[in-house]
């Protein structure tokens, strides 16, 4: 059973400057439906809650400079909950209570990546936390909407005892790292290799930064050379493990996948999360009424 989760939130978010100069992109909100009403949650909170609901209870947040707002958000403020209750804001109080109770039932470690040196290096910062266990690692600025894919990934690892890469079919593979592999079951592939931003088509199964890694990943990261942009790419480390004989499997999810890496993808995240909780027709009507489309 996977018990440890690493949430990666150390990126600078330069494509969202000036917002992301002091406010982490992982704190951007998406819509969340609860009891027939709509609320806003930071995307990193949704990521945390999905891992929690999948059974993870030990968390390592890898953060960088300017990410203090994340730690503040994950520090329960029960006085504010009482304030909401005194002022008749019971539904908001219940939302915070649920979140805070999950935090207090979890073991949380904060690790600082002082210089952004790539996703591979960010994962490596969690080495002391992970130890010799398989562990789950996820980017905290993108999630699946409407389905807890983390549960399926953990279940697949439980059945196969192999490391897992989560993928999704995309229209433009050149923007992503993609896996090449053989289909061995419905939505499951045996990974032969992983290619970062291929110039020529090799696959449309994009890596969506939700992994189950073996502890050997840290040795592979140590052996990974910096990419042309000077970063330690986790895809290069995975490729080293594959070449050494470690078998990775890929799980293909068909759930809606969103990220908040730039303003276009953030807008899509807002619309997709609204569509999921309201339905396409209701969303279309709201857009027509308010934007005169």
Buried (B, 14 or more C-beta within 10 A) or exposed (E): EBBBBBBBBBBBBEBBEEBBEEBBBBBBBBBBBEEEEEBEBBBBBBBBBBBBEBBBBBBBBBBBEBBEBBEEBBEBEEEEBEEBBEEEBEEBBBBBBEBBEBBEEBEBBBBEBEEBBBBBBBBBBBBEBBEEEBBBBBBBBBBBBEBBBBBBBBBBBEEBEBBBBBBBEBEEBEEBBBBBBEEEEEEBBBBEBBBBEBEEEBBBBBBBBBBBBBEBBBBBBEEBEBBEEEBBBBBBBBBBBBEEEBEBBBBBBEBBBBBBBBEEBBEBBBBBBBBBBBEEEEBEEEEEEEEEE
